[in-house]
Amino acid sequence: MRSISKKLAVTTLFVVSTVSFAAPMPNTIMVEDKAVVPVLKTEVLRRVEGRQPVRHVEATILEITNKGKDIVAKEVVFDDTLGQFSDKKLSIPVIQKGGVIVPTSKIELDTTLKQDGEIIQQTRSIDAEGIEFKKDQAEPVKRTLQLQQHTGTDKTEVTHTVITEEGATSRDLLMVDTAE
């Protein structure tokens, strides 16, 4: 029993002395203010029977620093052989006068509820995000779109759309379309 307590005491002293020699963490970690925006130019999928699919991508990546005042474009070319690629095309940036909206993510979910082979409800949900860059704007604006659309057996369609800018709701619409 005494040997166990001695070993425990020695181990505790060793751990305490090791911890006391560790360097302190800095109070702040400085990260360069930079936004990296990929803009896809071309994407070619090659599928050959008996081989892994190959994706060839040629893209331009925009690096935005100094609060939007400095923009550097980099050309990137790469090939990868992932096992699964989406067949859907990526969204193109929406160009407006004096600005551009670059899509960053989109999740689309379609569900159909059937009973005895008859469709009783269809639901479609879309969650999309993008970043808007405007001329002479110091910071880019993050925009989100949430859309939920329900159709029932009586063919009545209810759509709820919420659009936000930087987390604050800018539009909240509820539309009901009844079948006549």
C-alpha positions in Angstrom: 0.0 0.0 0.0 2.9 2.4 0.8 4.6 1.6 -2.5 1.4 2.5 -4.4 1.0 5.8 -2.5 4.7 6.6 -3.1 4.3 5.9 -6.9 1.2 8.1 -7.0 3.0 10.9 -5.2 6.0 10.7 -7.5 3.7 10.6 -10.6 1.8 13.6 -9.3 5.0 15.6 -8.8 6.2 14.7 -12.3 2.9 15.8 -13.9 2.8 19.0 -11.9 6.4 19.9 -12.8 5.8 19.1 -16.5 2.7 21.3 -16.5 4.5 24.2 -14.9 7.1 24.2 -17.7 4.6 24.5 -20.5 4.5 27.8 -22.5 1.5 30.0 -21.9 -1.1 30.4 -24.7 -1.4 33.8 -26.3 -4.3 36.0 -25.4 -5.3 36.5 -29.0 -4.6 34.8 -32.2 -4.4 37.1 -35.2 -5.9 35.8 -38.4 -5.5 37.8 -41.6 -8.7 39.4 -42.8 -9.3 37.5 -46.0 -12.2 36.0 -48.0 -11.5 33.2 -50.5 -14.2 32.8 -53.2 -14.0 29.9 -55.7 -15.6 30.8 -59.1 -15.9 27.6 -61.2 -15.0 27.9 -64.8 -15.2 24.3 -66.2 -15.8 20.9 -64.7 -15.5 17.8 -66.9 -16.4 14.4 -65.6 -15.0 11.4 -67.4 -16.7 8.0 -66.8 -15.3 4.9 -68.4 -16.7 1.5 -67.6 -14.4 -0.5 -65.4 -12.5 2.6 -64.2 -12.9 5.2 -61.5 -14.5 8.4 -62.6 -12.2 11.4 -63.0 -13.1 15.0 -62.6 -11.0 17.7 -64.3 -11.6 21.2 -62.9 -10.3 24.5 -64.2 -11.3 27.3 -61.8 -10.5 30.9 -60.8 -10.3 31.6 -57.0 -10.7 35.2 -55.8 -8.9 36.2 -52.7 -10.4 39.4 -51.3 -8.4 41.3 -48.6 -8.1 44.7 -47.2 -11.8 45.1 -46.7 -12.6 44.4 -50.3 -10.1 46.9 -51.7 -7.6 44.2 -52.9 -8.8 41.3 -55.1 -6.3 38.7 -56.4 -7.4 36.1 -58.9 -5.7 32.7 -59.0 -6.1 30.1 -61.8 -6.3 26.5 -60.5 -6.3 23.3 -62.4 -6.8 19.9 -60.7 -7.9 16.3 -61.3 -9.4 14.1 -58.7 -10.9 10.6 -58.6 -13.5 10.6 -56.0 -16.0 7.8 -56.1 -19.1 9.9 -56.4 -19.9 13.3 -58.1 -23.1 15.2 -58.3 -24.8 15.3 -61.7 -26.3 18.7 -61.0 -24.5 21.8 -62.3 -23.1 24.3 -59.8 -24.9 27.6 -59.7 -23.4 30.4 -61.5 -22.8 33.8 -59.8 -25.6 36.2 -60.2 -24.2 39.4 -61.7 -26.0 42.7 -60.8 -25.0 46.2 -61.7 -22.2 47.1 -59.3 -22.1 43.7 -57.5 -22.1 39.9 -57.7 -23.7 37.2 -55.6 -21.6 34.0 -55.3 -23.6 30.9 -54.2 -21.8 29.0 -51.3 -24.2 26.2 -50.5 -27.5 24.8 -51.5 -29.5 21.9 -49.9 -32.7 20.8 -51.7 -35.0 18.2 -50.2 -38.1 16.8 -52.1 -40.4 14.4 -50.2 -43.6 12.7 -51.3 -46.0 11.0 -48.9 -48.2 8.3 -50.4 -51.0 6.2 -49.0 -52.5 3.3 -50.9 -50.6 4.5 -54.0 -52.1 7.9 -53.9 -50.0 11.0 -53.3 -51.4 12.8 -50.2 -48.6 15.4 -49.6 -45.6 16.7 -51.4 -43.0 18.9 -49.7 -40.0 20.8 -51.1 -37.4 22.5 -48.9 -34.5 24.7 -50.1 -31.8 26.1 -47.8 -29.3 28.2 -49.8 -26.5 30.6 -48.9 -24.5 33.1 -50.8 -22.1 36.0 -50.4 -22.8 39.4 -52.1 -20.0 41.6 -53.1 -20.8 45.2 -54.1 -18.7 47.9 -55.6 -17.3 50.3 -52.9 -18.6 48.1 -50.1 -16.2 47.4 -47.3 -17.5 44.0 -46.2 -19.3 41.3 -48.2 -22.9 40.6 -47.2 -24.0 37.0 -46.3 -27.5 36.2 -47.7 -29.6 33.1 -47.0 -32.8 31.8 -48.5 -35.1 29.3 -46.8 -38.1 28.0 -48.9 -40.7 25.5 -47.8 -43.4 24.4 -50.2 -46.3 22.0 -49.3 -48.9 20.6 -51.6 -51.8 18.5 -50.2 -54.5 16.2 -51.6 -56.7 19.2 -52.4 -53.9 20.6 -54.6 -53.6 23.7 -52.3 -50.0 25.0 -52.4 -48.5 26.8 -49.4 -45.1 28.4 -49.8 -43.1 30.0 -47.0 -40.0 32.0 -48.0 -37.5 33.7 -45.6 -34.7 35.8 -47.0 -32.0 37.1 -44.6 -29.0 39.4 -44.8 -26.3 39.0 -42.2 -28.7 37.0 -40.0 -31.4 39.6 -40.0 -34.7 38.8 -41.8 -35.2 41.1 -44.8 -38.3 39.3 -46.3 -40.7 36.8 -44.8 -43.5 35.7 -47.3 -46.3 33.2 -46.9 -48.2 32.5 -50.1 -51.3 30.2 -50.4 -52.5 29.1 -53.8 -55.8 27.3 -53.9 -56.7 25.0 -56.8 -59.9 26.0 -58.5 
